[in-house]
Amino acid sequence: YNNTVSGKIVLSEGVGVILMASLKGSELIELEFTKGTGGNAISVAGSAKYFNIFSVSERHFDISNNYESYVINFCSEDLMLAERYRVSKSYVGKKISEIADDILRNKLKVNTKKLPAECIEETKGITSIIVPNFKPLEALNWLSTMAISNKQYTVGASYLFYENKNGYNFHPLL
């Protein structure tokens, strides 16, 4: 139920990578996934993703075995940007899905690859609303509590805002 992708990598090594790479907690990390092992490994097309390292934690030294272990904490670049900005704007005569789209495209400036048209499902009704100085992700979560699907099967507010491998999504639960 997180708005953006984040994770941790636990490393144990004995050559001093953390010192050689000068990992302090403000670098980019690229993750790419493969299927299979060894000579049978197949790179997953389009699987390379970039993340911001926001901290290196839980450093432990084992002098007797000459290795160090630590945790690299990373998150989506959009999360780092979202923490720096605020949305304070009035919207008149808009659907909630249009407001969500505006925040993602114009406030967070999300890459269009992470925001295909089908990722934001159209909501029912027209509204006039003031977003009261929220961080962008807070605003999107707030909007999701008021959004009602344009489809017949949905009753009540049932939307979620989240990021997955395909990009951002603003969809009803069902």
N, C-alpha and C positions, 0 to 999 in steps of 0.2 A: 504493500500500500504506500510505497514511496513515490514522490513526484518525479524524482530523477534517479538515474542509475548511480550507485556508489558501491564501494567494496573495499576489501582488505587483502593484501598479499603478505603472507608470512614467509620470510626468508631466513634460512640458516646458511651461512657461508663462511669461508675461512680465508678469503683473499682481500677483504677490505673494500668491497664494492661501494658501500655507503660513503666511504671517504674518497675513493677515486671518482665517483659520480657526483660528489658534493651534494648529496641529497639533504635538503633542508626542509622541504615541504612546500615548494612553490613551482615545481617542475611539471612537465607534461609526461604522461606515460602512454605508450601505444600498446594495446592488447590485441592480439590476433589469435584466432582459434583454428585448430586443425582437427580432423577426424582421423583416427588410426594412430599408429606409432611407427617409428623407424622409417624404413623404406616404403611402407604402405601409407604414410601420412598424406592426406589430401587437404590442401588449404581450403577453407570455407570462403567462397567468394563473397567479398564485401564485409568480411567479419572484422577487419581492422577498425578499432575504435580508439579515440583519444580521450584521455581523462586528465584532470588536474590532481596532482598530489597535494593534499592539504596538510599532511603531517606524517612524520615518522615517529613511531611510538614503541613502547615495550622493548627497548634495547636491553639485551642481556649478553654478557660476555662469559664464555667458558674458557678460561686461560689454560686449564689442563688439556683440553682437546683442541685448542687453538681455533675456535670458531665464535661467531657472533650471530645472534638471531634478533630480528626486529620485524615490525609490522609497518607496511607502507599503506596508508589510508588514502583513498582516491575517490573522486566524484566527478560527475558530469560538469563540463565547463559552464553550462547554463546555470547550475546551482550556485557557483561562485559569483556569476554576474547578478543573479536574482537577489543575492544578499546585499548588493550595493545600490539597488534601485528601489524606488517607491512608485506606486500607481495612485494618483489622486486625480480622478477624471470623472466627468459626468457623461453619461450616455443617454441619449433621448431617442425613443422609438427604435430600439434595437432588440434583436433576439439575443439571449444569453450566449448562444454559440458564436454569434458575431463578435460579441464583447471579448470572449475567450480568445478568439482568433486574433483580434486587434492587439490584445496584451502580448500574446506570443510573438506575433510578427513585428509589431512596432515598438514595444517596450523592451522585450528580451532579445529581439532581432534573431530569432531562432532560424537556423539554416533551413531552407525550403526542403532539403532532403529529409529532415527530421520532422517535417510537418506536411505530409501529403494530404490532399483534400479529404480522403475518407477517414482521417484521424480525428476530425471534429464532426461529430454527428449533430445534425440540425436539431434545435430545440423548438418547443411549441411556445407560441405567444410572443407578443412585443412588450417590452418593458422600458421604463426610464429609471435609471439607477445611478447613484454616485458611489464610486469606489473610493473609500475613505483612507487614503494614505497607507495602503497595505503594500507589503513586499509582493512582487508579481506572483509568486507561487501561493502565497496566502490569499491573494485576490482570486486566483483560479480555483482554489479549494472552496472559498466562500461562494463563488458563483455556482460551483457544482452542487451545493446544497439547495439552490433555488431552481436549478434546471429541470425541466420536464421534457421527456422525449416526445418527438413529433409522431411517434408510432403508436398505434392503438393499444398494444399490449401493456404499456407502461402506465402505472398509477403513482402519482406523487414524485417527489424529488429523489432521483436514484442515480445520479451521475457520479463518475469518478474522473479525476485528472491524474494521469500517470505517464511515465516514460517506459518503453520497452525497446526491444531490438529494432523495431520499425520506426521509432520516433515517439512523438508525444501523442497522447490520446485523450479525448474528452468525449466519453461514451457513457451510456446508461449501463447499469449492472447486468441487465438481461440481454 
